Amino acid sequence: MILAIYNGVRIGWSEMLAHPVRSLLTASGIILGVTALVTTVSVVSGMFSFWDVQLRESGGVERFSVRATSPPAHQSDIEHRSPGLTTRDALAILENCQFISGVSPQTEDWRNRIFADNGRSYGFRMRGVRPDYFQQYNFDTEEGRFISWEEYGRAATVIVLTQEARFRLFPDRVSVLGETVRVRGIPFTVIGVIQDYQLDFNMGASSWNMLRWKTSGSFIPLTTVQQRLRGPASGRAPDSIDSLDVRVSDIRYLDHAVSQVENVLTFTHQGIRDFTVETRVEELERMEQSRMTYYAALGGVGAISLLVGGLGIMNVMLASVSDRLREIGIRKAVGAADGDIFLQVLVESSVISILGGILGIAGAVLVVDLLSGVLEDSQLRPELSVEALILGFGFSVAVGIVAGIYPAIKAARLDPIDALRYE
């Protein structure tokens, strides 16, 4: 068998050297197919890495949210029985749900204006959070630090600014740590500034930052909102919150975790369904469906080229078998088995496809490099991966093997006497 493979490689290589133009034209379909396939996978991978980054920066699929909402119409008359979403719900979830690794309650208020001592002001979204909120959403600081648990426990008047708030309030300052700002007349000390997050999505002439929510607004301790900024006029309970962010310990248990959280909240809310649970599974499924659609649509171009290349290889191998009928007859007459002839022709076919695959990969690397330069600031910038190269080369070898099966069978079934009569 090893000898047959060696002979197949040797003869296949000799045939290509003897007819270089024909061999190149035969392999052109494979070359173009592999180039198109690898480039397609690279472009789609680069495009969807944008969405992967956005998903990761917003907490990942392991996170789901519980938000306060109006109860259904049939419960409107008994809505007052529910305390609404409160920090006590977070404790109840942690104590009674086994698949939960963390719960982060928070409040959001868009009707705020922050004032600096230099006379500048900024209308912002104030978010009351616990210290673990920053870890849950993958925040980093550019300078300073996040809110500590000690500050959270004593409802400290400290604030963490985002980049937008910092440049609106202190455009000329290198560092703003220790500065005092006022919210509703209460002085707050700046202890940190959130890192600048940019993930620009370009659509024609328009462009917007998909992570702007991480660069706008400011953060203060949740307890400070509840105890110092929320007065009786707000009409809200002291410990009420707007939402809960829940993280599961393992994505495999997401459905169980959602069911457990719903059961716990249904109990703590006296059976009133004044909350809604939002997971990111549907978003992830839509993204994966779109990814597969792009692969299928764009990969079809490469598949067609590979199919044409395979037909070309089959045609050339059939012609090669016809040209070498007498040689095959002599080999059979001196004892070569049908399997030896079959393997030799199949290896010859594979040699052509392997060469085409190598040239196709080289072409794909060149095309991806050119596209990366042209689309440097676009979401369509391709990302070449080892997996894509292996996929392209694997398809080229597979096409060569499949294309060589019929000519190999035809050669193996030749009658040596009829083959020796061939002139």
N, C-alpha and C positions, 0 to 999 in steps of 0.2 A: 504493500500500500504506500509506504514511504517513497519507494522507487517510482511508483505511478505518479505521485504528487510532484516529485522532483522533475520527472519527464514533462509533466503538464506545464509546470512553471517555465521550464527551459524552452519548450516548444512554443508556448504562448508568448514568451518574451521575444523569441526569434521571429515569430510571425509579425509582431508589432514593429520590430526593427526593419523587417523586410518590406513592410507596407506602412510607413509612418503616417502618411496622409490619411489612408483608409482607417487606420487605428485611431487617429485623433478625431476623425469625423464620427467614428463609431462610439467613442467615449464622450463626445461632446454633449450628448443627451444626459449622461450621468454627471458630467461636470456642471452643467447648467442646473440640473435638478438638485444636486447637493448644495450648490451655491445658493439657490433660491430657498431651499429648505432650512439651511443653517441661518441664513439672513433673516428669514421669517421668524424663526424661533427667537432669534436675538432681538428683533424689533419688538415682538410681543412681550418678551421678558422685560425689556427695558421700559415699555409702556406701563406694564402692570406693576413694576417695582415701585412706581410712583404711588399707586394705590396701596401697596403693601406698607410703604413708609407712612402714609397718612393713617392707615389702620393701626400701626404700631404706636405712632405718636399719640393717638387718642385712646390708648389703653389696651388695645388688642381685643380679640374676639372673646377672651375669657371674662370680659367685663360686661355687665348689663346694668341698666338703670331702672330705678323705680321713681316715678314722678307723680306728684299730686294732681288729681283731675276731678272733675265733677262726677258724682255717682250717676248711675243710670236713672232714667225717669221714674221707674217704679220704686226707687229708694229715696227720691227727693224729699218726701215728707219726714223721713227719719234720719236725714243726713246729719242732724245735730248730735246724734248718738256717737258718732265717730270723732275721736280727737284729732283726726287728720294725721299727716306724716309728722313725726316728731323724732327727736334724738333717741327716745325710748325704743322706737322701732329698730334702730340700728343695734341696740343692745339685745333685743329679743331675737333678732336674726342671728347674731353671733352665738347666742346661747342655745338656740334650738335647731340650727341648720348645720348639718355635719359636713356638707360639701363646700362651705364658704371659707375663704381664706382672709377676707377683709371686707369691711363695710365703711364707706365714707359719706356721712351726711353733709349737706351743703345748702346754702341759700344763695339766691341771685336777686339782685335789685338793680334795675337799669336807671332808676330815677335818682341819680346821685351826681354831685359835682364836688370835685376835690379842689381845694385852694392851697396854693403855695404862698410862702411869706413874701415872694418877689412880685406878687400881684397876679400871677398867671393862674388859670383854672382849667379844668378838664372834666367834661362830662363823661362818666365811665360806668361800666358794669361792675358793681361791687359784689364780690363773691366771698361769702363767709364759709370758711373751710376748716377742716382739721389738718394737723400736720401730715397725716398719711395721704392726703389728697395729692400732694405733689409727686409722691412716688407712684401713685396709681396712674397718673397721667404722664409719667415720664418727663417731668419738668427738671431743668437744671438752672442754676443761677449764673448770671454773668459776674455779679459781685454780691457780696454779703451772703445771707443765708435765708433759709425758710423759717416759718413759724415753728417754735419749739412747743413741746407738750407742757412745759412749765408756763409759758405765756398763754397757751390755750386754757390751762386750768384756772388762771386768775383773770381771764378776760382782758388781757393786756391791750393797750392801744398802740399796736404795732401794725405796720403795713408793708406788703411786698408789692412793688410796682412792676408792671410789665414795661416792655420797651417803648410802646406807644405813649403810656402815661409819663414815663421818665422824660422823653424828648419834648412832650407838650409842656410839662411843668418846669423842667430844668434843661433847656436846650444848650446852654453854654457850660454846664458843669461836667467835669471829668468823672467825679464820684458824687453820688447823692446820699450815701450812707450817713445816717444821723440827722438828715434834714427833717424838718417838721412840716407836715401838711395838715389841713383841717377838713374833716368830713362832718357836716351838720354842726359845725362849731366846735367839735371835739378834736383836740390835737393828737395826731398820730406820728410816731417816729418811723422813718423809713429804715428797715433792717436788711432789705435785699432787693435785687433787680433780676427779673427773669431773663434768661438768655433769649436772644432774638431767634425766632423760628420762621424760616422761609421755605415754602414749598409751592412755587409758582405754577399755576396751570394756565397755559396759553391756548387761546381759542381764537384764531385769526388775529385781529388787531387788539383783542381784549386779553387781559392777563389779571389774575387775582391770586392772592396768597391763600392756599387751602388751610393753612395753620394760623390764620389771623386770630382765631379765637384764643390762641395761646400767647398772643402778643398784645392783646387789648384788655382793658379793665385792670383791676387790682385785687389783691387778696388780703383779708384780715381774718383773725380768728373767728370761728363760728360763734363761740361764746360771747365775744365782744358785740357781735350783731344782736344776739338775743338779749343781752343784759344791759347794753349801753346805748344802742342805736334804735332799738325797737320799743317804742312807747305804747301806752294804752290806746292812743289814737289809731294805731295800726290795725286794731281789731283782731290781732293774731295772738295765739297762745305763746308764752315766753319761750318754750322749747320747740316751736314748730319749725319745720324746714321745708324746702321746696323739692328736694330730690335726694335719693340715696344711690350711690354708686357701689355696686356689689361685684366682687371678684370671686370666681370659683377656683377651687384648688386644682382642678383638672378639667380641661375642656370636655372630656368624655362624660362628665357628670353635670353638664350645663342644664339639660332638661330636668334632671332630678332637683338641682339647686333652685331653678325657677319655680318648680312646683312647691318645694318646701317654703320658699320665701312668700309665695302667694298664700299658702295655708297659714303661715304665721301672721301675716298682715291682715288677713281676713278675720283672724281671732282678735288681734289687738284693736282692730277698727270696728269691733262689734258687728261683724258681718256686712259692713258697708263697703261697697266696691268703689271707694273714692281714690283709687290709685291705679296706675297702669305700669306694666312691666315691659320694657323695651330691650330686646336682645339684638345682637349684631349678626345673628346667624343668617337672616334673610339677606342682609347686605353682603355677607361673605359669599352666599350661594349665588347671588346675582353677579358678583365679581368673577367667581369661578366659571359661571355659565358664559359670561362675556369673553373670558380668557379662552375657553374651549371653542367658542364661535370664531374668534380671531384665528386661532390655530388652524381650524378646519378650513376657513375661507382662504386665508393667505397660504397655508400649507398645501392647498390643492394645486397651486401653481407649480410648486416643487414636485409634487406627486405626479403630475402630468408629464413633466420633463423627465422624471425618472422612468415612467412607463414608456415614453418614447425611446429613451436610452436603452431600456431593456429590450424593446423590439429590434432596435438597431443591432445590439449584441447578438440576439438570436439569429437575425438574418445573416450576419457575418459568419457566425459559427456554422450555420447550415451550409453556406458557401464553402467554408474551409473544409468541412467534412466531405463535400462533393469533390473538392479538388484533391483530396488525399485518400480517395477510396482504395487505390492500389496499395498505398503505405499501410492503411488499416488492415487490408487483406493479408499482407505479408506478416504483420505482427500477429494476427490471429493464427496464421498458418504455422508460425514457429512457437505457438503455445500461449499467447496472450489471452487471458480470460476476458469475458464480456465486461466484468466489473472493472478490469484495468483500463479498457478502452473508455468506458463510461466516465471513470474518475479523471482520466487524462483530459477529455474534452471539457468536463465540468470545471477543472482547474484552469484550463486555458481561458474559459469565459470569465472566471473569477479574477484572473490576472488583469484583464481589460477593465473590469468594473473597479477593482482596487486602485488601479492607476487613475481612473476617472474620479474616484472618491478622494484621492490625495490631492489631485489638481482642483477639485471642487472645493475642498476645505481651504486650500490656499486662496482660491478666488473669494470665498466667503469672508475670510479674515481681511482681505483687502477691501471688499465692499463694506463690511461693518466698520472698518477703520475710517473709510471715506464718509460714511453716513454719520458716524460719531462726531466728526468735525463739522459737517454741515448742520446737524441737528443738535449742536452742543447745548443750546438753551431750550430745547423742546422736550416734551414728555415722550416723544417717539424715539429718543436717542437709544440705539440698540445696546444691549449688554451681551457680549459674547461669553459663553460659558463652556466649560469642558463637556457638560451634558449635551449641549447642542452639537458640538463637534463629533462626539461619539455617536449621537443619533444620526447625523448626516452620513458618517462613514459606514455605520452599520446598515443603513438603508442601501447604500451603494453596493456593498458586498452581497446583501440579500437579493437585490435585483440581478446582479451578475450570476448568482447561483440559480435563481429561478429561470432566468433567460437561457442558461446553458443546459437545463434538464432535458428539454426536447431534443436538441441536437445531439446530446450525449446518448440518449436512448436510441436515437436513429443510428448512430455510429456503432453502438454496442450490439445492435441486432443485425448488422450487416452479415450476409453470408460470405465467408472468406473466398469461396470459389467464384461467386459473382463479382466480388471486389477485385480479385486478381485478374479477371477478364477485362476490367475497366481500362480503357486507353485514354 
